[in-house]
Amino acid sequence: PVLLPLTSDVQTRVARADLTLAYDRAKGEGWRGRAALQGLSRSDLAADQVQITGSGRISRGTSGAAPVVGATLRFDASGLSPTDPAVARALGPAIGGGATLYWQEGAESLSLPRLGLAGQGYALSAGGRIEGLSTGLRVTGKVQADLTDLARLSDLAGRPLSGAAGITAVGTGSPLSGAFDLTATIEGQDLTLGHPEADNLLRGPSRIQLSALRDETGTTLRQLAVNAQSLTLAGSGTIATAGSDISANLDFADLSVLGGPYRGGLSGTARFTGTPDSGQVTLDAKGSGLAIGQAEVDRLLAGPSTVRLRAGLAGTTVDVQELAVTAATLEATAQGRLDPAGSDITARARLADLSVLGGGYRGALNADLRATGTAEAGKWRLTGTGSGLASGQPETDRLLAGQSQLAIEVSSEGRRLRIDRATLSNPQLSASATGGIDGATRNLALEARLANLALVLPDFPGPLTVSGTAVEGPGGYTLDLTGRGPGGIDARVTGTLAPGLRNAALQIRGSAQAGLANVFIDPRSLSGRVGFDLGLNGRWRLPRCRGGSP
């Protein structure tokens, strides 16, 4: 093979090259030529054969007419073997194409009435004019591309693709200045992107239409329209360094086209004005009969729902001026500052009637949240009030009767969360936890009091208390808990829980009245005082328990 004297850093070799060119002015204006390469070899590409043939005319001009050059070219390459397998699959083993061009001296333009390229599963055709050859390029024309098998591009995209697409673009542009005036349409058929919901949405025909202008003042988006089954998205506006103004409208009439559990309709408008360093974002969205496959959430979204957002942008800082969400009996709001250097957000939620969730839930719930700082060094405080709460379980419902108060304070140190304090109280139950971090361990002190055990076990009235500690270390959790109450309850639980609570090594010792078990074995009954010494070592299964009652 012969090394070609090219300026590229990549060496190019050929086994054979043939070059012919015929032109005789004395015999006429016609010319023809042929260049053929065999055994082309580069580090990134090899080809068995590459050939370019051409013919045309060269007119020197007479009677004051300017000289003219015309050409019709044909290009073919076979036995293509790119080094990159993804490129090889997309390009195919052979490509071919042709072009017709016309140039006249002094016209400062090159006409390309026809330009084509085709390979396995794809074809491109174009026509146009290149002007300003010496003053600054300006291209005017039309391009049509057809991709009949997008699966060939899967390896390049890094995801499974399929379907067909056609692209048409008409307009003008300058590669040097970046200016353009363009109208384009993309037509898809049965497109898939390797994402189930998107693939369902793109089943059948889909279309994207774009009309845009860019000049020295910025970019004007005259139209952006997306249509796929029941989805319609339209946008327009201006984009400029000094300030942009972009708006969009969404109408997704039937989310069931996404497949799976999705249902309902969604519509909304969004707008951005200003710059990333000083901008404003607004969003208004409405849902109707939405469903995502989560039973409680679906019941909450069964009717109308709304989202409203007003936010300012200042570099990496987002000023949430208003965020409001409504759905059935839910009302939620939030405002504050989001900043990587330190945020301060407050939020409030009210669920006036939990029965909309179904499943036996009842009552009302109010909650307030404040979050400050960063993920590495932040504080979160949550307070909540529940009234007449119920879950559909009689024993639990008796414990939640009346008004319940919840307060949780959490902080982070180097992304490690610490429960500073947590309390839960109502007329029947009170519980608290306080925590701290000591080196690699997190400590939690626990206290709980049930005012009357008879709410759960009617034959044993009186208070039940539980207290102790839980220490989290690299190997899991170390427990030391004691419980005392009516029926002679006096028990202690010690041992460890593995991370993820998959395994346990626990010792449970103490004594109680055997009658505590009667509620679970009715109509049979037990009586008398019993002591117990039980051990659990391994997974949470009854056969893992060892021990007995003396």
N, C-alpha and C positions, 0 to 999 in steps of 0.2 A: 504493500500500500504506500501511496505517496502522501507526504505531509503537505497540506495546502498552506501557502504563506498568508494566513489571515491574521488580523490584529487581535482577535479574541484570545482570552487566556486559555480557553478550552481548545485543545488540539483537534484538528479535523483532518482525517485521512480518507483517501478514496483508492479503490483498487484500479479503477479505470475512469477516464473522463474523455468525452467527445464533445467538441465545440465546432459548429459550422455557422457561417454567416454569409449571406449572398446579397450583394447590392451593387448595381452597375448603373450609374446615373445616365450613362450614354444610352443604355437600353430602356430606361424608363424609371419611374418613381418607386416601383415595387421592391420590397425586401422580404427575406425570410431567414429564419435562424433556428438553431436547435442546440440545446445544451443537455447532455446526458451524463449522469454519474452512476457508477456501479460500485457496490461495496462501500457505501458511506459509513464511516465509523467515528463516533465521538464518545466521550465518557458518559454522556447522558442520553445518547440516541444512536441507533444503527438503522440503516435502510439498505435493502437489496438494490433498489433502483430509484432514481430521482430524475425526472425529465421535464424540461420546459421547451415548448415549441412556440414559434411566433411568426406572424407575417403582417405586412401592412404597407404603408407608402410614406415616402419622404419627399415632400414637395418644396423646392427651393423658392417658389413664388415667382410669378411673372406679372408684368404690367403693374408693378407696385404692390402686389399682394404679398402678405407676410408668409414666410415659410411655415409649413404645416407638417407635423409628424403624427401618424396614426398607427395603431398596433392592435392586433388580436392575439392574445396569449392563451396557452393551455398548459396547465401544470398537473403532473401526476407523480405520486410516490407510492411505492409498494414495498412489502416486506418490512414495514416499520416495526421497530422494537425499542421503545423507550426503556431506560433503565428502571424508572419508577413504575411499579406494577399498576398503581392507580392511574397514572397518565396513560399507560399502555391500554388499559381497559377503556378509558374515555376516548382516546384517539382512534383506536382500531388499527388493523394491519395495513390499511391503504386509505389514501385521500386523493382527491382530485379537484380541479377547479379551473376557472378561466376568467379572463378579463378583456375588456375592450377599452382602449384609452385614446384620447385625442388631445394634442397640444398644438397651439399656434403661437409663434413668436410675437411678443409684445402684448399678448392677451393676459398675461399674469395669472393664468388659470390652467388647470388640467382637468379635462372631462373624463369621467369614468361611467359611461352609460351602462356598463354591465360588469359586475364582479361576483363571482360565485365560488363556493367551496362546499364539498360534500364528502361524507364518510359514512361508515356504518351507523345508522340511527340518527343522523343529523345532517342538516343542509343549511347553507347560508347564501343569501343573494342580496345584492346591494347595487345601487346606482346613484351617481351624484357628481359633484364638482368640487375640486380643491382650488381655492382662489388665494390671491396674495402670496404667491410663491416666494417673493423677495421682501415683502413688507410685514408678513405675519399671517400664518395659515388660517384659512377659514373654510370649513367643510360644510357643504350642503348636500342633502340626499335622503335616501330611504334605505332601511335595512330590514330584511325579513329573515328570521331564523326559526327553523323547525327542529324540535328535538322529539323524535318518536319513541325513544326509550331512555328515560332518565335514570334507569337502573345502572347504566354505564358510568354515571357520575357518583355512584354511592361511595366508592373508595376515596375519591377526592373530597367529598363532603364529610366523610367520617360517620355516616349514618345511612341506613337503607332507604333508597329512593326508588320510586317507580312512577309510571304514568307518562304522559306526553304533554308538551308545552310548545306554544308558538309565540314568537315575539315579533312585534312590528314597531319600528321607530321611524319617525319622520322629523326632520328639523335641520338646524344649522348649529355649528359649534366651532370654537377656536381652541385647539390643543395648547397653544402658548398662553393665552389669557385666561382660559377656563370658562369663558362665556359660552352660553348655549341658549337655544330656543327649541324645545323638544316636546313632541307628543309621542307617547308610547302606549302600547297595549300588550298585555301578556294574557294569553288564553291557555288555561290548563284543562286537562281531562284526566280524571281518576288519579290525581296526584297523591302520593304518600310520602311522608317525611320521617317515618319511624316513630311517630307519636300517635297512639290510638285515637285520641279525641280530634287532633288535627287531621288525621287520615280520614276519619268519618266525615268531618266538615268538608273536605276537599273531594269527596266522592262525587263523580259526575263532573259537569262543567264548572269552572271558576274563572274569574276575570279580575285583572288589575288594570286600571287606566290612569295614566299620568300625563299631565300637561304642566310644563314648568319653563321659566325664563330666568336666566342668570346674566347680570351685567355688573357694571362697576358699583351699583348701589346695593346689590344683594341678590337674593333669589326670591322670585315670586312663584309660589305654588298655586297655579290657577285651578288645578283639579287633581285630587287623588281619590280614586273610587275603587273599593274592593267589594266584590260580590262572590259569595259562595253559599249555595243553598239558601238558608233563611237569614244569612248574615249580610248586612249592608253597612259599609264604613265609608264615610266621605270626609275629606279634609281639604283645607285651602288656607292661604295666608302668605306672609312674607317672612323671609329669614335674612337678617342682616347683622353685621357686627355691631352697629349702633343700637339695634333693638329689633326684635322679631315680634310677629303677631300671627300665631297659628291656632286654628280652631278645627275641631273634628266632631262629627256626629256618628253615633253608633246606633244601629237598630238590629238586634238579634232576636227575631220574632219567635223562634222555637229552638231552645237549647237541646231538645231531644235528638237533634241531628248529630250531636257529639257522641251519642251512644251512651251505654252504661246507665247510671241513675239520673243523669241530668234532665231537667224539665223546666218549663216556664219560659218567660220572655224577659229580655233585658234591653233597655235603651238608655242613652245618655249623651251628654255633650261635654266637651273638654276644651279649654283654651289656655294657651301660654302666651304671655306678653313680656317684653323686656329682653334681658340677657341672662345667661347663667349666673352672672355675678350680681344682678339686680333684676329679678324677674318675678312674675306673679303667675300662679297656677290656679285654675278653677275647674271643678268637676261636679257635675250633677248627673246622677244616675237613678233610674227607676227600675224595679223588678216587679214581676207579676207571676205568682205561682211558682217561684223558683224551688228547685230541689237539687241536692248534690249527693244523695244517697245516705245521709246521716239522719236517722228517724227524727230525733229531737230538733235538729236544725231545720229539716224539711217542714216540720209542723210550724216552726216559728216563721218560715219564709212563705207559708202557703198562700198568704194574701199579698197585698202590695207592700213593697219595701223601698226605701230610698237611701241614697248616700249623697252627702254634700260636703265638698272640700274647698277651702280657701287657704292658700299657702303662699308665702313669699320665699324667694330663693336669693341667697347672698353667698355665692361661692359654695362651700361645703355645708353651709348652714341652711336649714329649712325652718322657717317661721310658720308653724301651723296656727293660723288665725282662727280657723273653724273647721272642725270635722264632726259631722252629725250623721248618725245612722238610726233609722227607724224601721221596725218590722214587727207586725202584730202588736204585742204589748211591750216591745223593747224600745227603749229610747237611750241612746248613748251619744256622748259628746266628748271631745278632746281638744286641747289647745296647748301651745307651748313651743319650745325651741328644740330642734334636733340638730346636734352639732357633735362631730367626732371628738372635739376637745372637751365637751361637757354639755349634756342635754338637761332640760327641765320641762317635763310633760305632766300635765294633769288630765285625768279622764274621769268621767262619771257615767254610770250605767244604771238604768232602772228597768226592771222586768216586773210589770204590775201584776201579772197573772201567770204563774208558772204552769197552770193547767193546760195552756196551749201546747206545751211540750209533750203532753200525753203521758202514758205510763204511770199514772197515779200521782204525778207531781202536782202540788198545790202551793198556794201562798204567794207572797211578793218578796222581791229582793232588790235592795239598793246597794250600790258599791261605789267607792271612790278610790282612785289610785293616783299616786304621785311618784314619778321616777326622775331622779337627778343623777348627774355624773356620767360616767362611762361604764362600759362592760368590765373594765379592769378595776375601777374604783367608783362604784355607784351605790345608791340607796333607793330602795323601793318601799313604799308604805301603802298598804291596802287596808281599807276599812269597809265593813259591810254590815247591813242590818237586814234580817229576814223576819217576816211576820207570817205566822200560821203556816210554816213550812211543813211539807209532807212529801214522802217519796213513794207511798203506796205500800210500805212495809209497816204493819201495825206497831211493832216494837220500836222501830226508828221514829215513827211519827209521834209516839208518846214522848220521846226524848226531845223532839224539836218543837213541841207545843209552845205557844206564846211567841215572844219576841227574842230572836237570837242576835248576838253581837259578835262580830269577828274583827280582829285587828292583827295584822302581820307586818312586821318590819324586817326587811332583808337587806343586807349589804354585801358587797363583793370586795375581795382583796386578790388582785391578780387573777381575775376570772373565777375565783373560788367563792361560792355563795355561803353566807353565814346567816342563820336565823337569829337575829338579835332578840326578837321577842314575838311571840304569837299567843293570842288569847281567843278563847271561844266561850261564850257564856249565854245561858238562858235560865229560866226558873228551875229547870231540872238538872242542868249539867254545866260544869265549869272546867276548863282545861287551859293550861298555859305551858309554854316552852320558851326557854332562853338559851342562847348559844354563844359560842366564842370559838376562835381559832387559835391554836397553840402549836406553832410549827407546822408539822405535817398532819396534825389531827384537828378534827372539829368536834366540839363538845356540845351536848344538848342536855339540859336539865328539864325533866318532865314532871308535871303535876296534873292530876285530874280528879274530879269529885262528882259522883252521881248522887244527887240529894236523896233519892229513894230507890233502892234496888227493886222494890216491889213493882215499879213500872215495867220491869222485865220479868221478875220472878215474884209473883203475887204473895207467896208464903213467907217472904223474907224482907220485911220493911226495914228501912234504915239506910244510912249513907254508905257508899262504897268509895274508897279512895285508892288511887294508884300514884306512885311517885318513884323516881329513880333517874338514871342517867343513860344516855346513849352516846358512845364515843366512836367517831368514824376515823379510821386510819387507813393506811395502804392496803391492809388485809381484810377490810370490811368494817363491821360495826360490832362494838362490845356493849352488851346490855347488862344492866343491873337494876331490876324493877321489883318493887314490892307492892302487894295489894292487900287491903284489909277492909272487912265489911261484915254485914249481918250474916247469920248462918255460920258463924265461926270461921269466916274466910280469913286466912292468914297465909299468904303465899309469896314466894320469891322466885323470880326468873333471872338466871344469870347465864352468860355464855356469849357466843359470837354468831353473827350473820355474815355470810359471804357477800361480796359485791354483787349487786343485782338480785340479792335475796334468794339465790338459787339453792344454797345449802345453808345448813345451820348446825351449830353444836351448842345445844341449850340444856340446862338443868332446871327442872321445875320441882320445887319442894314446898311442902306446907300441909295445911289441914283445913277441913271444912265439913259442914253438915252434908251427909249423903243426899238429903232431900233436895239439894240444889239441882240435882239431875232429874227430878220428877217431871218437870215441865217438858222434858225431852223424851221421856219413856212412858208417858201416860198411855194406858190406864194403870200400868204397873207403878210401884213406888218403892223408895228406899228410905231408911231412917238411920239415925245414929251419926256419930262423928267418925270421920276417916282421915287418916294421914296419907300423903302420897309423896313419892320420890321418883320422878320420871326424867328420862333423858332422851333427847333427839339428836341424832348424829347423822347428817347426810341430807338428802332431799326431803321436801315437805311431803312425807308419806307416812301413814299410820304405822306400817311395819317397821319404820325406822325408830319408833318409840320403844324405849326399854324402861322397866321399872315396875313399881306396884304400890300397894297399900299394905302397911304392916298390920 
